[in-house]
Amino acid sequence: MTLKPAVYFIGAGPGDPDLLTIKAYKILQQADVIFYANSLVPKQILQRVKDNAELIATGNKTLEEILPLMIDKVKAKAIVVRLHSGDLCLYSAIHEQMRCLAAAQIPFESIPGISAYQAAAAKINAELTIPELVQTIILTRVSGRASSVPEKEELASIAAHQASLCLYLSARHVVESQQKLLQHYPSDTPVAICYRVGWKDEKILIVPLAKMAVTTQEHKLIRTTMYIISPALNYLDRCPANRSRLYHPDHSHLFRNS
């Protein structure tokens, strides 16, 4: 892979270096400068970069400090990586960065990453879409200091779908969130409380929805916590009759006739 001077936005995934895409890994190996969110991206992901790669932590920087640096580096013919946690399409704040780079006529490319909800579901061996039980996944959050949620996307309204709901950035508001979820989900709906998925101190607890808040508080979980609320959790143990038609012997399709 031959790279041109540009900004390469990379989703680092939830924390496990082994969950980087091959493309992301190849670009990191060639990068001259790497801007990384040091509060959310573990140093292990940067272990195999070039010896002379310049690493710039951005946890204490504003966008007004970061963007001019990235632009100057690309103009100096450097291969620049902007390394974000998780997946770029979800709560990554890259939209405003791309707009500014486009205005400055700086080329950029986005390389997706694994999101925490995907890594967490894999860790607990859960499929979040089970036929006749749940077929929709909702990714959302509650309003916080950094970002407000539109009124039409308020949690109590979204919960009415009773879908597999992945709740990000909401541990500080867990009591209020639980109350709103209980308006629509049964109190015994399984909830996976997922703390620092993919990190060495990862913790995943599965509890009934009625215990979501108290369990969060007991374990003192404030940051880097995501909740998966879904009737599909723990369904592996129930030997369900609902199965996909895709591999059913009575189902025919282009590649298999019944």
N, C-alpha and C positions, 0 to 999 in steps of 0.2 A: 504494500500500500504506500503510494507516494503522495505526500500531503503538500498542499500549497499554504503559504502564509494566510492565516484566517483565524477566527475564533471558533473553537469546537466546543459546543455545549454538551456535556456528558452527564447522563444520569448515573450516579455511582451506586444506585440501589440502596437498600436499607442499612447496610453495614458490612455484610460478608463479602470479602474481596472475590470469592469464588463465584459470586453472582453477577460480576461484571460481564457485559457482552464481550465477545471476541473483538469486535470492532472497537469498542471503547478501550480495551486493553492495548490494542495495536497503536491507537492514537496516543495514549498516555506514554507509551515507550518512545515515541518520536517527539513529544512535546518539548519545546524550548522553555516555555513559561506555563505554570499551572496556578491558576487562581482557584483556591478551594475553600469551601465553607467548613472551617476547622472545628466548629462546634458540633457539626453533624456528620462529617466525613472522617472515618477513622484513618489514622496514619498508615495502617497496613496496606491500604489501597495505593499508597504512593511508594511502596517499597521497591518496585522494579522500574522506576522511571530513570531517565538518563542521569548519570552522575553530575552533569553540569546543568541540569534543569533548574530553573529558578522557581522556587515554591513561594507563593504569596498567599498567606492566610487572610481571609476576608471577614472573619467574625467581628472584628472591631472597626470595619470600614463601611462607609456609606456608598451608595451608587455613584455619587458625584466624585468620589475618590477612585472607585474601581474602573469606571468606564474610560476616563482619559488614559489610564495606565494600559488597559487592553488595546485601545486604539493606537497608542504610541508604539506598543510592542509589535503589532501587526504591520504598521507602517515601516518598522525597522526590519521587516522580513522574518519575523518570528512566527513559529507555530504555537498558538495560544490555546490552552484548554481552560474552560470555565467549568469546574467540577461541582455539581450540585448533588445533594442527597436524593435518594428515591428516584422517581421518574420525572422527567422534565415537564410532562403535561399536567402535573398535579401539584399545586401549591409550591411551585419552584421560583416564582417571581422572575421568569426569564422574558416575559412579554415586553416589559419596558426596556430591558437590555437590548433585545433584538431591534426594537424600534430605533433606539439611539445609534446602534451600529449601522443599520440601514441608512439612516440620515447622514452618517459620516462616510457612507460608501465603503464600509468594511465588510468583507465577505464572512459568512458564518454558516455553521451546519449544526444540526441537532442529532444526538445519538441517544436513543431512549434507554431507560434503565428499568430494573424491577422495582415495583412499588411495594411498600411494607405490607399491604393487605394480601398481595400474592405470596410473599415469602412466609407470612404468618399462616395463611391457609395451608400451604405446603407442609409447614412444620407440624401442624395438627392433623394432617391427612384429611382435610375437608374439601369437598367440592361444594361451592357456594350456589350452584344452580342444579337442583335435583328435580327431575320431571314430576309434575303434578304437586310439587311441594313449594318450590320457589324457582323462578326463572329470571329474576332481575337482581342486579347488584347496584346499589346506590353508594357513591362516594361523596361524603359531605363533611362539614365541620360546623361548629357554632361560632358566633361572633366573638372576636377577641380584640386585644389592643391593636394588633397589626393589621387586621382585616375584618370588615363587617360582612355579614351574610345578608343578601337581599331578603326582604320580608316574605316574598313568595316562596322562598326556599327554607323557611323557618322549620326547625327540626320536627315539631309536632305535626306539621302538615306532611312532611316527607315520610314520617313514620307510619302514616295511614296506609301506605302501600304494603306494609309488613314484608318487605323484601329483605334480602341479605344486605344489611346496612353497615358500611364501614365508616366509622366516625373518627376523624382525624383532629388533632390539635385541640382537644376538648377536656383533658384531664382536670384542669382547674375549674371546670364548670360541670363536673360529673354529677353532682346532686340534682341540679336543674335539668341536665340532660336525661337522667334516669326518670325523673318525673314526667317529662314530655314523652319519652319512649313508652312508658307504662300506660299512656292514654290509648295506645293501639296494640302493642305487643303483650301477650300473656306474661305474667310475672315469672313463669318458669322458662321463658325463652332463653336458650343458651347464649352467653356472651363470652367472647374471648378477649381478655384484657392483655394487650400485647405491648410490652415495654422493651424498647431498644432492640427490636428484632434484627438479628444478624450480628449483634455485638457479643462480646465475651460474657457480659453480664445480662444477656437476654433473659426475659421472664415472660412466660405466657400462662395465664390462669384462666380456666373456664369455669364460670359461675352462672347461676340463674340471674336474669335481669334484675330481680329484686335485691340482689346483693352486689350489683355493679359498683355502686358508690362506696359502700362501706369497705369492700375489698380494696378498692383503689386507695382509700384513705389509710387502711391498715398497713398497706405496703409502701405508703408515702410516695406514690407515683404522681408526679406533677408534670414533668416534661417528657417528650419523646414517647408518648403513649397513644396507642390507637385501639379502638374497640371494634370488634366485629359482632354485630347482633344478628343472629340468623337461626331459623328453625333447622337449617341444614347441619349445624354443628353437632358433633357426636352421632350423626345419623349412621355412621359406619357400624355402630354397635347394634343397630336395630334390625338388621337384615331386611331392609324394606322391599316391598314388592315392586315399588315404582322404579323402573329401570328405563334407560334410554332405548328408543326404538332402533338406534343406529346399528347396533350389533345383534339385534334380535333375529332369530332364524326365520321369522315370518316376514321380515322387512326386506323388500327388494329395492335396489337402486342401480345406478349406472354401472357399478363395478361388481354387483352381485345380484343374480336373479333368484327369487325364492322358488 
